[in-house]
């Protein structure tokens, strides 16, 4: 039982650390900022992109895919040691 409580505390601590990680990326002029829990914090779209809806949609999709991949890589690198402790490795 004590081990389970310890693991729950470690999981909560890890979630709090994820909130503190901030990843920013720019793709074709679109800037996106997300945290380690992959919650969007900020989006900036240049005015000139607003005229072409189809292109904007494609760029937004690609920009989000890029930032999510970047965040996952950064989180994996920063959390490698923490996850090992959580999993008992």
Backbone as CSV, one residue per row, in Angstrom:
resi,resn,N_x,N_y,N_z,CA_x,CA_y,CA_z,C_x,C_y,C_z
1,UNK,0.827,-1.191,0.000,0.000,0.000,0.000,0.872,1.255,0.000
2,UNK,1.944,1.235,0.827,2.840,2.380,0.883,3.478,2.627,-0.483
3,UNK,3.825,1.546,-1.178,4.424,1.689,-2.516,3.456,2.356,-3.484
4,UNK,2.191,2.012,-3.402,1.200,2.609,-4.292,1.043,4.104,-4.015
5,UNK,1.033,4.481,-2.736,0.940,5.902,-2.378,2.171,6.658,-2.853
6,UNK,3.311,6.025,-2.716,4.552,6.651,-3.170,4.517,6.851,-4.698
7,UNK,4.022,5.860,-5.408,3.930,5.971,-6.871,2.933,7.050,-7.283
8,UNK,1.813,7.161,-6.566,0.836,8.207,-6.861,1.434,9.595,-6.643
9,UNK,2.196,9.750,-5.587,2.855,11.034,-5.323,3.864,11.335,-6.418
10,UNK,4.634,10.343,-6.838,5.606,10.548,-7.904,4.907,10.917,-9.213
11,UNK,3.762,10.293,-9.480,3.005,10.596,-10.696,2.494,12.037,-10.651
12,UNK,1.995,12.485,-9.495,1.532,13.864,-9.358,2.682,14.851,-9.518
13,UNK,3.825,14.518,-8.927,5.002,15.376,-9.058,5.435,15.484,-10.524
14,UNK,5.367,14.370,-11.221,5.734,14.347,-12.636,4.768,15.203,-13.459
15,UNK,3.473,15.133,-13.164,2.496,15.962,-13.872,2.757,17.446,-13.630
16,UNK,3.145,17.787,-12.420,3.461,19.185,-12.120,4.703,19.637,-12.883
17,UNK,5.681,18.767,-13.012,6.877,19.103,-13.778,6.529,19.307,-15.252
18,UNK,5.604,18.503,-15.762,5.215,18.622,-17.166,4.590,19.990,-17.442
19,UNK,3.814,20.500,-16.504,3.194,21.821,-16.674,4.245,22.911,-16.825
20,UNK,5.391,22.720,-16.158,6.439,23.740,-16.155,7.288,23.741,-17.428
21,UNK,7.223,22.683,-18.207,7.979,22.633,-19.464,7.206,23.428,-20.509
22,UNK,7.888,24.352,-21.160,7.268,25.165,-22.198,8.053,24.971,-23.491
23,UNK,7.329,24.656,-24.556,7.955,24.439,-25.863,7.349,25.424,-26.848
24,UNK,8.218,26.131,-27.563,7.777,27.089,-28.570,8.336,26.666,-29.917
25,UNK,7.568,26.900,-30.970,8.042,26.581,-32.310,7.340,27.492,-33.304
26,UNK,8.016,27.743,-34.413,7.437,28.538,-35.487,7.506,27.722,-36.772
27,UNK,6.405,27.714,-37.500,6.322,26.985,-38.763,5.614,27.871,-39.774
28,UNK,6.334,28.245,-40.812,5.795,29.099,-41.872,5.104,30.350,-41.316
29,UNK,5.722,30.939,-40.308,5.196,32.177,-39.734,4.228,31.996,-38.590
30,UNK,3.710,30.795,-38.398,2.775,30.526,-37.306,3.582,30.121,-36.073
31,UNK,3.400,30.843,-34.968,4.091,30.539,-33.718,3.117,29.878,-32.751
32,UNK,3.561,28.779,-32.172,2.728,28.047,-31.213,3.559,27.773,-29.970
33,UNK,2.948,27.945,-28.813,3.578,27.628,-27.535,2.674,26.637,-26.811
34,UNK,3.268,25.529,-26.345,2.524,24.534,-25.561,3.333,24.176,-24.326
35,UNK,2.660,23.604,-23.342,3.379,23.145,-22.159,3.622,21.636,-22.279
36,UNK,4.274,21.096,-21.277,4.627,19.685,-21.293,3.436,18.741,-21.236
37,UNK,2.279,19.258,-20.849,1.062,18.440,-20.860,0.363,18.560,-22.210
38,UNK,1.054,19.230,-23.152,0.569,19.443,-24.511,-0.723,20.251,-24.547
39,UNK,-0.798,21.217,-23.648,-1.889,22.179,-23.638,-1.402,23.433,-24.354
40,UNK,-2.176,23.911,-25.306,-1.791,25.090,-26.071,-1.836,26.319,-25.170
41,UNK,-0.746,27.068,-25.150,-0.654,28.278,-24.346,-0.845,29.529,-25.193
42,UNK,-0.343,29.492,-26.448,-0.406,30.684,-27.284,-0.282,30.294,-28.758
43,UNK,-1.020,31.008,-29.616,-0.931,30.857,-31.068,-0.853,32.254,-31.670
44,UNK,0.105,32.439,-32.575,0.212,33.707,-33.294,0.192,33.401,-34.790
45,UNK,-0.727,34.045,-35.504,-0.885,33.850,-36.940,-0.673,35.197,-37.629
46,UNK,0.237,35.247,-38.602,0.446,36.509,-39.319,-0.821,36.926,-40.073
47,UNK,-1.083,38.222,-40.110,-2.283,38.754,-40.765,-2.385,38.315,-42.222
48,UNK,-1.265,38.260,-42.920,-1.313,37.921,-44.347,-1.784,36.490,-44.607
49,UNK,-1.745,35.632,-43.617,-2.204,34.250,-43.797,-3.725,34.129,-43.684
50,UNK,-4.376,35.140,-43.140,-5.819,35.062,-42.897,-6.644,35.088,-44.187
51,UNK,-6.069,35.552,-45.269,-6.811,35.679,-46.534,-7.012,34.344,-47.243
52,UNK,-6.134,33.381,-46.982,-6.188,32.091,-47.690,-6.528,30.982,-46.688
53,UNK,-7.817,30.719,-46.541,-8.298,29.767,-45.534,-7.698,28.378,-45.727
54,UNK,-7.684,27.877,-46.939,-7.181,26.521,-47.201,-5.704,26.405,-46.834
55,UNK,-4.904,27.388,-47.213,-3.487,27.373,-46.873,-3.294,27.507,-45.366
56,UNK,-4.077,28.355,-44.731,-3.988,28.538,-43.280,-4.290,27.230,-42.549
57,UNK,-5.322,26.534,-42.969,-5.676,25.263,-42.338,-4.541,24.255,-42.463
58,UNK,-3.951,24.175,-43.633,-2.837,23.240,-43.858,-1.638,23.627,-42.992
59,UNK,-1.310,24.912,-42.959,-0.180,25.370,-42.153,-0.419,25.148,-40.662
60,UNK,-1.648,25.385,-40.204,-1.968,25.131,-38.795,-1.806,23.659,-38.447
61,UNK,-2.310,22.798,-39.310,-2.167,21.356,-39.079,-0.695,20.975,-38.977
62,UNK,0.099,21.433,-39.934,1.520,21.102,-39.933,2.242,21.711,-38.733
63,UNK,1.874,22.941,-38.376,2.501,23.606,-37.236,2.198,22.855,-35.933
64,UNK,0.954,22.423,-35.760,0.604,21.666,-34.554,1.310,20.321,-34.516
65,UNK,1.380,19.631,-35.634,2.096,18.355,-35.667,3.571,18.545,-35.313
66,UNK,4.190,19.602,-35.839,5.593,19.873,-35.532,5.809,20.160,-34.057
67,UNK,4.972,21.008,-33.476,5.173,21.379,-32.076,4.907,20.196,-31.144
68,UNK,3.950,19.367,-31.474,3.679,18.192,-30.645,4.855,17.229,-30.686
69,UNK,5.405,16.992,-31.880,6.573,16.112,-31.989,7.766,16.685,-31.239
70,UNK,7.989,17.986,-31.375,9.097,18.637,-30.674,8.914,18.528,-29.162
71,UNK,7.698,18.768,-28.690,7.422,18.686,-27.255,7.628,17.273,-26.732
72,UNK,7.182,16.280,-27.472,7.350,14.897,-27.030,8.822,14.526,-26.899
73,UNK,9.634,14.969,-27.859,11.072,14.692,-27.786,11.705,15.392,-26.583
74,UNK,11.342,16.651,-26.370,11.915,17.412,-25.261,11.473,16.834,-23.915
75,UNK,10.207,16.473,-23.809,9.693,15.885,-22.566,10.389,14.562,-22.283
76,UNK,10.552,13.737,-23.308,11.210,12.442,-23.124,12.638,12.627,-22.623
77,UNK,13.329,13.603,-23.164,14.706,13.864,-22.739,14.751,14.351,-21.296
78,UNK,13.894,15.304,-20.947,13.915,15.883,-19.605,13.394,14.930,-18.543
79,UNK,12.481,14.048,-18.920,11.826,13.191,-17.932,12.436,11.787,-17.843
80,UNK,13.414,11.501,-18.648,13.996,10.147,-18.684,14.339,9.656,-17.278
81,UNK,15.046,10.453,-16.496,15.427,10.055,-15.147,14.237,9.933,-14.216
82,UNK,13.302,10.862,-14.310,12.125,10.833,-13.436,11.262,9.619,-13.697
83,UNK,11.079,9.275,-14.959,10.244,8.119,-15.290,10.893,6.824,-14.817
84,UNK,12.200,6.751,-14.869,12.875,5.561,-14.379,12.598,5.330,-12.908
85,UNK,12.597,6.407,-12.125,12.294,6.294,-10.697,10.856,5.906,-10.451
86,UNK,9.959,6.429,-11.275,8.537,6.140,-11.116,8.245,4.683,-11.433
87,UNK,8.937,4.150,-12.439,8.697,2.781,-12.858,9.525,1.776,-12.081
88,UNK,10.352,2.270,-11.163,11.146,1.367,-10.340,12.353,0.810,-11.056
89,UNK,12.830,1.501,-12.100,13.974,1.016,-12.859,15.271,1.498,-12.264
